[in-house]
């Protein structure tokens, strides 16, 4: 039964790729080109290429793209950060550290290697000089223990062409895999405007985390001295499963299953 759901999930991702391809080019990196192509029969809008990787969460293991200033010819660059398995939780990182180079070649971007541990989901930028991140993640000793907060700010601003870093205290609860990535709790919808995950239940562990973030955002200004317009996005309630419900799914043991059920941060409550 769960294998059937797994195939359905793959088809859903294929449908998302098709929808995106109607607006912009799509390149899909995969370890099994022939199997992936079977989901896109007769569709020549999507390019499918062989990609060597261990973890399938591209935002975290892939490069961060930046565009140099006009005086340098507005060239596209791909920053290759150091990936250490989300704070050394998963140790097979050799293939993942080579993903940025592969992707930059596919996109015709100049590769810039950085001696700095960072996953893409730990930062968010507005494209106008401001960076969002969390203290829980980037100040965690399992990433850049030799750097202080000011050092990290300087490196982020220099690498990303930014002028200001805004630090939220924590990411969402139960985000132990990433140590509180900012992409789960807050993101820019445009310069001067953020979308903030929100919870109104004082008995929920997310309640105080959201309010901490709201306090920081409502008392801060961005790099252009703008006050933030804050859009509150309600967090879904926890989903409940019995242990029997998940037994077969866990036995599948694929990277896709792992990413779908942990990096999406579904809060699972077990029912007897």
Buried (B, 14 or more C-beta within 10 A) or exposed (E): EBEEEBEEEBEEBBEEBBEEBEEEEBBBBBBEBEEBBEBBEEBEEBEBEEBEBBBBBBEBBBBBEBBEEEEEEEEEBBBBBBBBBBBEEBEEBEBBBBBBBBBBEBEEBEBBBBEBBBBBBBBBBBEBBBBBBBBBBBBBEBBBEEBEEEEBBEBBBEBBBBEBBBBBBBBBBBBEBBBBBBBBBBBBEEBBBBBBBBBEEEEBEBBBBBBBBBEBBEEBBBBEEBEBEBEEEEBEEBEEBEEEEBEEBEEEEEEEBBBBBBBEBEBBEEEE
